[in-house]
Amino acid sequence: MRFMLIVKSTPEFEAEASTGFQPDPTVFAEMAAYHEELARAGALLDANGLQPSRQGWRVRYDGERRSISDGPFTEAKELIAGYTLIQVASREEALEWARRFPNPVGPGQPAEIEVRQLFELDDFAPSGEVERFRELAASK
């Protein structure tokens, strides 16, 4: 089972980035230790921080029409600052790893991560489209 631990952004991170974001060394060290532990356990698939929303854009769909909106985006609490992708045997194991996730903002600071399970191809009824995705996965 794969799960994504999603680190929510903060207004401070979104504002700070204009001057060049530098992570708190203590938080960075805790994150490194946590991810090393995940890797040793064979659970880590990927992890990364994201640039602030001012560096991104959104694509909106309205019927056949698409429009692009450049960042920054206003609701920092709805934005993602980073993620960790893990593969574990159960929801309970994912929950235990999530409980151990270091506070991404720093000790004593309010922060939030969200955990979501990824779909697996076996979750879908067999179809030609599912097989196309299996072939794509096999070709990696």
Beta strands, then each sheet from edge to edge (+ up, - down):
strand 1: 2-8
strand 2: 44-49
strand 3: 57-62
strand 4: 65-70
strand 5: 80-87
strand 6: 113-117
sheet 1: 2+ 5- 1+ 6-
sheet 2: 3+ 4-
end
